[in-house]
């Protein structure tokens, strides 16, 4: 046998619900009234609306101009970036990867990023050049520079196995501040890999020419240009 709620309790809940609906109606009416008052005031004082729009446009233009100026000032140090071999030799291997990334940014690869670390699968730096080519770079830093151990064929084999199938590289490069063995150079030529040894690194890091102007047999641009 079901128990019925007392009539007083049902009335109390109904009254609470009615009160909430009335309060909501009052709030909605007040908001609508306020909006109507504001609209009527703006219609009567239309010049205020125009002045506000002009100020908003000026503020937006000023913000955009300041952003452009900031981007230009930030680009100045990058465009003038230079490294000497003694500076690169003194870097930690992670900082050496960052230096390579920054040189690519100087060359116009805005998306250049350092990805080196555990499980990097042979890629320390990735970038897309202004002509649309995807660069995958493996960095081999030697603390003692030319007196350190030479980069050999096994180092290039790792890059060759992952650069294109895993990272989608158009250009696969090994960059070192040290030496590269002759067999490794031959292997790179056979597998369409590129090697930046100590001598080429010196030219690239201390100058202003992009890396693709220093390397031979770089793939053609992906994007059509006036020169292609």
C-alpha positions in Angstrom: 0.0 0.0 0.0 1.6 3.3 -1.2 1.9 6.3 1.1 0.6 9.6 -0.1 2.5 12.8 0.5 0.9 15.2 2.8 -0.9 18.0 1.0 1.0 20.6 2.9 4.4 19.3 1.6 3.2 19.2 -2.0 2.0 22.8 -1.7 5.3 23.9 -0.2 7.3 22.4 -3.1 4.9 23.9 -5.7 5.1 27.3 -4.1 9.0 27.1 -4.1 8.9 26.2 -7.8 6.5 29.0 -8.6 8.7 31.4 -6.7 11.7 30.4 -8.7 9.9 30.8 -11.9 8.7 34.3 -10.9 12.2 35.3 -9.9 13.6 34.0 -13.2 10.9 36.0 -15.1 11.8 39.1 -13.1 15.5 38.8 -13.9 14.8 38.1 -17.6 12.5 41.1 -17.7 15.1 43.3 -16.0 17.8 42.2 -18.4 15.6 42.8 -21.5 14.6 46.2 -20.1 18.3 47.1 -19.5 19.2 46.1 -23.1 16.3 48.1 -24.5 17.5 51.1 -22.5 21.1 50.8 -23.7 20.0 50.4 -27.3 17.7 53.4 -27.1 20.4 55.5 -25.4 22.9 54.5 -28.2 20.4 55.4 -30.9 20.0 58.8 -29.3 23.7 59.2 -28.8 24.9 57.4 -32.0 28.2 59.4 -32.1 29.3 57.5 -28.9 29.0 54.2 -30.8 31.0 55.6 -33.7 33.6 57.0 -31.3 33.9 53.6 -29.6 34.3 51.8 -33.0 37.0 54.3 -34.0 38.8 53.7 -30.8 38.5 49.9 -31.2 39.9 50.1 -34.7 42.8 52.3 -33.6 43.6 50.0 -30.7 43.5 47.0 -32.9 45.8 48.7 -35.5 48.2 49.7 -32.7 48.3 46.2 -31.3 49.0 44.8 -34.8 51.7 47.3 -35.5 53.4 46.6 -32.1 53.3 42.8 -32.9 54.9 43.4 -36.3 57.6 45.6 -34.8 58.3 43.0 -32.1 58.6 40.3 -34.8 61.0 42.5 -36.7 63.2 43.2 -33.7 63.2 39.5 -32.8 64.2 38.6 -36.3 67.2 40.9 -36.3 69.4 38.8 -33.8 68.4 35.6 -35.6 69.4 37.1 -39.0 72.8 38.1 -37.6 73.4 34.8 -35.8 77.0 33.7 -36.0 79.0 30.9 -34.4 82.7 30.2 -34.3 84.0 26.7 -34.2 85.5 27.3 -30.7 82.1 28.3 -29.5 80.5 25.2 -31.0 83.2 22.9 -29.6 82.5 24.3 -26.0 78.8 23.5 -26.1 77.1 20.6 -24.4 75.7 18.2 -27.0 72.1 19.4 -26.3 73.2 23.0 -26.8 74.9 22.0 -30.0 71.6 20.7 -31.3 69.9 23.9 -30.2 72.6 25.9 -32.1 71.9 23.9 -35.3 68.2 24.6 -34.8 68.8 28.3 -34.4 71.0 28.4 -37.6 68.1 26.8 -39.5 65.8 29.4 -38.2 68.2 32.1 -39.3 68.1 30.5 -42.8 64.3 30.9 -42.8 63.1 27.6 -41.4 60.5 29.1 -39.0 59.3 25.7 -37.7 62.8 24.4 -36.9 62.7 22.4 -33.6 65.1 20.3 -31.6 63.6 16.8 -31.1 66.8 15.0 -29.9 66.7 12.8 -26.8 65.9 9.3 -25.8 64.0 7.5 -28.6 64.6 10.2 -31.2 65.1 7.5 -33.9 68.1 9.3 -35.4 66.5 12.8 -35.6 67.9 15.6 -33.5 66.5 18.6 -35.4 63.6 18.9 -37.8 62.7 21.8 -40.1 60.9 22.9 -43.2 62.8 25.3 -45.4 61.1 28.2 -47.3 60.9 26.0 -50.4 58.8 23.4 -48.6 61.5 20.7 -48.2 61.5 18.7 -45.0 64.9 18.5 -43.3 65.9 15.9 -40.7 69.3 16.4 -39.1 71.3 14.2 -36.8 73.9 16.0 -34.7 77.2 14.5 -33.7 79.0 16.8 -31.3 82.6 16.1 -30.4 84.0 17.8 -27.3 87.5 17.8 -28.7 86.4 18.9 -32.2 88.7 17.5 -34.9 90.7 15.6 -32.3 87.6 13.6 -31.3 86.3 10.4 -32.7 85.3 10.5 -36.3 81.7 10.0 -37.5 81.6 6.6 -39.2 79.3 4.6 -41.4 77.2 3.1 -38.5 76.2 6.7 -37.5 74.9 7.4 -41.0 73.2 4.0 -41.2 70.9 5.0 -38.3 69.9 8.2 -40.1 69.4 6.4 -43.4 67.1 3.8 -41.8 64.7 6.4 -40.3 65.0 9.8 -41.9 62.7 9.1 -44.9 60.4 6.2 -43.8 59.9 7.4 -40.2 60.4 11.2 -40.3 59.4 11.9 -43.9 62.7 13.7 -44.8 63.3 15.2 -48.2 66.9 16.1 -47.0 68.7 13.9 -44.5 71.8 15.5 -43.0 74.5 14.6 -40.4 76.1 17.7 -38.8 79.3 17.4 -36.8 81.9 19.7 -35.4 84.4 16.8 -35.9 85.7 14.5 -38.6 83.9 12.1 -40.9 85.6 8.9 -42.2 86.0 8.4 -45.9 83.8 5.2 -45.9 81.1 7.3 -44.3 81.3 10.0 -47.0 81.1 7.3 -49.7 78.1 5.7 -47.9 76.3 9.1 -47.7 76.8 9.7 -51.4 75.4 6.3 -52.3 72.4 6.7 -50.0 71.6 10.4 -50.9 72.6 11.6 -47.5 74.3 14.8 -46.8 77.3 15.4 -44.5 78.2 18.7 -42.9 81.7 18.2 -41.5 83.8 20.6 -39.5 84.9 22.7 -42.4 81.4 23.1 -43.9 80.0 23.8 -40.5 82.5 26.6 -40.0 81.3 28.2 -43.3 77.6 27.7 -42.5 77.8 28.9 -38.8 80.0 31.9 -39.4 78.3 33.2 -42.6 74.8 34.1 -43.7 74.2 31.6 -46.6 71.5 29.0 -46.0 72.6 25.4 -45.7 70.9 24.3 -48.9 73.2 26.7 -50.9 76.3 25.0 -49.4 75.2 21.4 -50.0 75.4 19.6 -53.3 72.5 17.7 -55.0 69.8 19.0 -52.7 66.3 17.9 -53.8 64.3 20.4 -55.9 61.8 22.7 -54.1 58.4 21.3 -53.3 56.8 24.7 -53.8 57.1 26.4 -57.3 59.3 29.5 -57.3 60.4 32.0 -59.8 63.7 30.1 -60.0 62.2 26.6 -60.5 
